């Protein structure tokens, strides 16, 4: 059984989340009436509402004051990226608190002996964890980096007097590292890091048959895709899952973009196609300023064919979709700002950045009765996909499990193979695949073009080795 890091601690410290959190200023007023002095306190909100604020609790159930003060100091704006980063930091810092509680230490235990200081002892503990268990060095270093950031921000935000620190918690290290830009040009940049870092000989190397593109992805074979579409015809998937899978394979869009598509995106695309019957496809924009999210809010142009848009329009106007929009949980109600895809209880599969902003100043036509925002991260879609795969496996025993993100790699490899069958030069294939998948780094696109050749080369080597072994076995 694979361990989680939480399993290694006895401490019951945990992270909980508050909905509709906001920062406020307390103002004390002194009033004297008929020689009777009274103090009154008033709360003044800063206007920003955060739908999912992490709070670190100690084992005794009380908030860890210094840790939560650190998190509040990091609040910048109620954006999904800010909230996800905050949640990760809270979880990583919670591990440090668990270590401190288990070892009966305080974060300010910083004696003269360097190796006895709390963060340095935590580093030694994490090195031991890395050597004994199946955690990646990157994951461990992210935790240690958060601990270093925690101490830096205590000083930067003046959360404690400087004389609270008996000694430095770690040593700052200045480095020059080489980076590559989106077109492959290299340059050196100066960075400041710390000695709270572990080294490991384990380097992440992509498995054969996998593509590194925002994760380790497995492109589905043509036969697997045929099985999936046959399963659609056999009604083994909900119409929502079917449409989302089709969008992923056709456009190469990420789960984040597909789940946050607004009805307006599809209606506007349909209007363009209706006004020009000669068009076979239409572009839907995603990213910052558009009504569909994208990775890092980068502008992404997605190409939808006419049939897919027609099927999406039919779904949007169906009784099934209308019923989901009519649910009390559906914030946008019966407006074009609503998500194309909602769960049966009216929640989005994945919350959009625009909803966080829109809930700050809701319009009258939206659902004012909707409950407080509960940020969704795509778990409903993952659960639905798992159930679908199990149904398919009941009919096709050899069918392999896949993730939704694998469909992105599938879309890219479908494009590569289709263009090569039509004898397009690799330079043209490269350009189309890079645009199709909106790659920032050209090396990611190169992996797609080399994928089939690497598989073929491996198979040839294995076949040659098998022939040699057979000849040896004859003696």
N, C-alpha and C positions, 0 to 999 in steps of 0.2 A: 504494500500500500504506500502510495506516495505521500510524503509529509508536506504539510503547509508550514510556513514559518510560525504561524500562530500556535501550532502543536508543540513547539519547542519551549514554550513559556508556561509557567504556573500562574503568572499574573493574569487576572481577569479584566485588565484594562481593555477598553473597547472604544470604537468610534460610532457615534450615533449621528443622525441628521435632523436638522430643524427645517421645517417648511416655513416659507414667508418670513425669513429672518431679515431684520433691518438694523442698521446702526442708528443710534440716537444720542442726543446730548441731554444730560440732566441739568436742570436749572433750579437752584434753590432761591427762594424769595422769602425775605423777612418782613412780616407784617406786624405792626403794633396797633392794637385797637383797645382803648380804655386800659392802658398799662398792661395789656395781656399780649405777650409776644408769641407769635406763631410762625412756624416755618412751613412753607408749602413747596412741593416739588412738582415740576412740570417736565414732560418728555417732548423733545422736538426731534422728529424723524429727519434723516438726511435725504429722504425721497426715493432711495433705491431699495428695491426688495430683492432678496436673494432666495430663490426657491428651494435650495438644498445646501444648507450650511453645515459642514462637519463640526462636531464637538467631541473632544477627547475626554473620556471619563476614566478616572483611576479605578483601581480594584474595589475601593469602598463606595463606588457609585458617584463620587463627587467630581466636579469638573477639574481638570488639571489646568490651573489658572495660567501659568506661564506659557504652556503649549497653546491654549486657546487664544491668549492675547497675541501670540505670534501669528496664528491663523487669521485673526481679525485684521491685523496689520497688513496682511497680504491682499485683502479685498480691494479690487480696483474697480471693476464694473461687473454687473450681473450677466456675464457672458458664459456660454457653455464651456469654452476653453478654460476660462478662469476658474470655474467651479470644478471641472475635472482635475485641473492641476492642484487645486486646493484639497480636493478629496484624496488624491494620491499622496500629497505631503502629510495630510492628517494620518493616513494609514501607516506610512513609513515612520512618522514620528511616534506613533503609538507603539511600534515595535521597540523603539528606544526606551519608552516609558516602561514597557513590560520588562525589559532587561534591567532597568534601574530598580524596579520593585523586587524582582527576583533576587538581585544581588545586594539589596538593601543599601543602595547608593542614592545620592542626590546629583542632579545635573550640574551643581556647582562644586562637586567634589573634584577640585583641581589642585592637588598637592604639588610640591616642588618636583618630586620624582615624576618624570614625563610619562612613563609607562603605567603609572598608577592613576592617572587622570581618567575620569569617567568615560569620555568619548574614545580615548585610546584603548581602554579595556574593552569597550563595546566593539571596536574594530577587531581586536584579537578574537573576541567571541564570534564575530561574523566570518572571519577567516576560517575558524574551526567548523562553522556551519557549512561553508562552501566546500570544504574538504570532505565532509561526512555525508552531505545530502545533495540531492540533484537540483540545486539552484544555480542559476546562471550568474556569472561574475557581474554582468550588466545590472541585474536585479539587485544584487547585494550592494553594488556601488551607488545605485540610485538611492538606497536607504541611507548609506553613509553620507552621500551628498546632501540629503535633506537635513541630517543632523548638523552638518557643517553650516548649512544655510540658516538653521534654527539659531545657532550661536551668533552668527553674523548679524541677523536681524534683531536679536535682543539688544545688541549694542547700537545698531543703526536706528532702531525705533525708540531707543532710550527706555526700554521696558524695565531695566534694572540699573542702579548706579554702577559706574565702572569699577568702583572699589569692591563690588560683589565678586569680581573675578580675581581669585587669588593668583592664578596664572593663566596663560593662554590655553584654550581647550585643544588646539591643534596648530600645526605650522602651515602658513600660507606658502604656496609653491607657484612661481611664475614659469610659464612654459610657452614655447613657440610650436604651434602645430600646423600641419599642412592641410588645407581644405580644398575642395573642388567646387566650382560653381556649376550651374545647370548645363553648361556647354563643355564641361570637362577641363577647364583651365584651372591650374593650381596656384595657390598663394599661401604664404605663412601669415598667421594671425597670433597676437599675444593674448593669452588667457591666464586667469588667476584661478588656481584650484587649491587643494589642500592635501595633506598626507593621509586624510581619512579616505583611503582608497585601497582596494585589494587588487592583487595581480593574479592572473590565472592563465594557464597554458591552453585552457579550453576556449577555442575561438569558434563562434557560430559559423558553420559551413553548411550551405544548403544541401539538403538530401537530394539524391538523384530522383528526378521526377517531380521536383519542387522548384518553384520560382520565388525569389525574394522580391516582394513588391508590397511593402507595408505589412509584412508577415511572410510566413512560409506557405505558399499557395500551391495547390495541386490542380493543374488544368484537367478538366474532365475529358475523357475520350469521346469520340463521336458516338460510340456504342452507348456509353453512359448517358449522353444527351438524348439519344433516341429513346432509351428506357424512361427517362424523366418525362418526355413529352407524351409517350404512350400512357404513363401514369396519370398525366393531366386528362387525357381522353377517357381514362377509366375512373375519373372523379376521385383520385386518391389524395388530391390536394385541394385546399380551399381556393376560391377564385382569387383572394388577395395574395396568397403565396404564389400561385401560378403566375399572376401578372408581375409580381416583384422579381421572380426568377427570370421571366422573359425579358424584363427591362435590363436586368444585370447582364444577361448573355448577349443581348443585342447592342446595348450601349456601352458596356464596360463600367457602368456607374457603381460606386460604392454603396454599401448598405445605408450609410449616413445620408446620401443624396436621395436614394429611392424612397426611404421612409419619411423624408421631410418634403417631398414634392407637394406643392399646393394644387388645389383644383384649378386655380387660375392659370397655372403653367400649362396644363393640358388643354383647357378651353381656348387659350390664346393660340396654342399650336394647332388645334383643330380648325380654328378660324382661318389661319394662314393656308392650310391645306384646302379648305373649302373654297377659298377665293382664287386658288391657282391649281386646277386639276392636273396640271402637268408635273407638279412636284411629287416625288416619291418618298421624300423624307423631310423632316423639319428639325431645326435646332432648338433645344431648350437649354437655357443658361442656368448654371448653378454657381453658388459662391456668394461672396459679399455683395449686398444690394439686391440679390435675387431671392426668389421665394422657394429656394431649395438649397440646403446646406452642402458644403463640400469640405474636403480635408484642408485644414488651415485657412479656410475661407477663400481659397484660390479660385479664380474664374475658371469654370469648366463648361465646355460646349458639348452637349450630348445630342447625338443624332437618333431620332425616333422615326421608324418607318410608318407609313400611312396605316397599315393594318393594326400596328400596336396602338397608335393614337385612337383609332376607331374603337378598339376593344376597351381602352381605358375610358373613353367617353361613355360607352354603353354601361360600363360598370358604375361610373360616377352617378349616372342618372337612374340606376337600378334601385328597387325598393330595399334591397339588402344594404347598400351603401347609405341610403337615406335614413334607414333605421339606426345605423351606427352614428351618423351625424346628429340624430335626434336625441341621443343618450345624454343624460345630465352631465356626464364627464367631458363631453365634447365642448371645448372652450369656444371654438369659432362658430359652432352651430351650423346653420344653413347658409353659409357665405362662401364665396370663392377663395377666401383666405384659408379655409380649412384644409387639413391634410387629405390627400387622395385616399390613403389607407389608414383606417382606424381598426382597433380590435373590436370584438363584439360588445365590449362594455364602453366603447366610445373614447378610449385612450389612444394616443398615437403610439406606433410601434417604437418610435425614437423621437424624443423631443427636439424641436427645431429652435435654433437661435432666435428666430423672429417671435416665437411665442413668449420667451422670457422678456423681450423688449415690449411686446404688445400688452402683456399683463401689467406693466407699469402704468399704462394709460389706455384702458380698454375702451372700445367703441360701443355705443348703445346697441348695435345690431348683434353683437356677440353675446354669448351665453353668460349673463351676469350671475346665474345660479351655479355655475361650474365650481366644483371644490377647488381648494388651493392646489397649485401646480405640484405634481409629483413627477420629477424629471425621469423620463424613460430612457433606457440605454440600449434597447433592442433585444432584451431577454425574451419577450413574447415571440418575436420572430425566430429566435434561435430554438425555442421550445417547439414552435410549429414546424420548423424545418426538421428537427429530430424525429417528430412523430411521422412526418411524411416519409423520411428515409426508412423508418421501420416498416411502414406499410409496403413500400417498394421492395424491401428485402424479403418480405413475406412471400412476394411473387417471384422475385429474382434473387436467389440465395447468394449469388456472387457479387451483388451490387455493393459497392464500397460507400462508406459514410463520407460526406463532404460538408464543408462549411460554406456559408453564404459568400464569404470573401473569395472562395475558390472559383466562383463564377466569374469574377473579374479576370483572373488569369485565363479562364476558359474562353472568354470573349476575345482577349488579346491573341491567344494561339489560334482561334478560329480565323481571325483576320490575317495572321501571318500565313497560314496554310492556304487560305483562299487566294490571296494575292500571289503566292508563289505558284500555285496551280495555273494561274493566268500569266505566268512568266514576267511578272513585274520585277524590276531590278531591286536588289536589297536596299539600295539607298531610298527608293520610293516606299518600300515596305516599312523601313525604319521611320520615315516621316509620318506615315499614316498611323502606325501603331503608337508612336509617341503622342500624337494629337488625340487619338482615340482614347487612350488611357490617362492623358493629362500628366505625363511624367515630368517631374522637375529635373531629375538627373538622367542623363543620357545612358549611363551604365545600366540602369534598370531596364530601359528599352532593349539594350543589347542582349540581355539575358533571354528575352523572348525570341530574338532572332537566332540565338545559338542553342535553344532548348532541344529541338529535334535532333540536331547534329550530335549533341552530347549524349543523348539517349542511344542513338544509333552507334556511336563510337564505343560506348560501354558494352552494348550487346555484341559487337564484333569482337571485342577483347575477351568477353566471357565465352563466346563461341570458340575462339582460337585456343583458349585455355582448356576448354572441354575436349577439343581434338587432341591436344598434346597429352592430356591425362588418359584418354582412351588408348593412344598408341603405347603409352607406358604400361598400361594395365594388360596389354596383349602379351608382354614379355613374361 
